[in-house]
Amino acid sequence: MNSKPEILLLAPLPQFLLGPLWEACICHSYFMTEHKETLLAEAGPRIRGIVMAGGSQAPVELLKKLPALEIISVFGVGYDGVPVEYCRQRGIHVTNTPDVLTDDVADIAVGLILMTSRRLAEAERYVRAQQWPRAPFPLAHSLRGKTAGILGLGRIGKAIAERLVPHGLKIAYHGRHAQSDVSYHYCDGLKSLAEESDFLVVACPGGAGTHHLVDAEILRALGPHGTVINIARGSVVDEQALVTALNSGTIRSAGLDVFEHEPQIPAELLNDERVVLLPHIGSATQETREAMAALCVGNVNAHFSGAPLLTPV
Ligand code: NAP
């Protein structure tokens, strides 16, 4: 009899994660099979673990079909796809991969701020289209003296703030709590943060608690010189309200790494020169993804060997 634990994979994963997972476990590629119900009927009762990506979903209906489930190891820091309260009630452990990706995601936020303020992607397209010999590129906007309002001053939010201060930006933030270990200005409402901000930087978790926090009213408060930067989750920003705000000049621009229905992106955003679009690459470097993989499989191995979890949620 094979004594390896059996686990379900809910998302495509890189080889440097799959290799060690296959060594330790029998892995079932749930995301890939066309015969999901057959797989669940046959292997469901033996499944003791799930490995999934930050952006993937582990709905309660699926977890109910896995009576022996003990651990969900998320390959990512965001675990909004995991019904945490349900897992807590059933005693299912949930782990994620915090900290190791913080710097890379913060770098992408700064990149989006520079790209939107200095119109870098537009300028690059301008050169490639051989427009430069005809006329100089229009003036953009500088960062110095502007205010970045960070929605969610956590690990990533703080790393973004630390990078923006040397660029001459003032920092304000909103979260559910004021933080005593930072000197940045705390706004107790998101609307007042938006009113104060030139860049509204979304860095809070996704999920029901933050769904559409950035809506039409917040975009109006941000105003015609304002830019939305989202490196968190598409669900936090009301994408239709964002499209409307861009079209009507309610805000100036947007820099987005995440989308409500990614990889689907509304045509209005694809066709808008003022919007910078990235394919959810916040943590997508070789170094960081390898460090995330080590934590992800490390949590699985710790659990099945009875050792303390490395990074429980
Ligand atoms: P974190 O350390 O847990 O920080 C989250 C922050 O959000 C906290 O400061 C928290 O402050 C605030 N927050 C939570 N709920 C809130 C609410 N309802 N309203 C306002 N603020 C709220 O998390 P992190 O490591 O910085 O990661 C943040 C998020 O980034 C992740 O959850 C993930 O979705 C996203 N992410 C994206 C990428 C990418 O590739 N683009 C990569 C990694 C992570 P309070 O407790 O005071 O509210």
Residues whose N, C-alpha, C, O or C-beta is under 5 A from the ligand:
A	BS01	NAP	V77 G78 V105 G152 L153 G154 R155 I156 G157 H174 G175 R176 H177 A203 C204 P205 G206 G209 T210 I231 A232 R233 D257 H280 I281 G282 S283
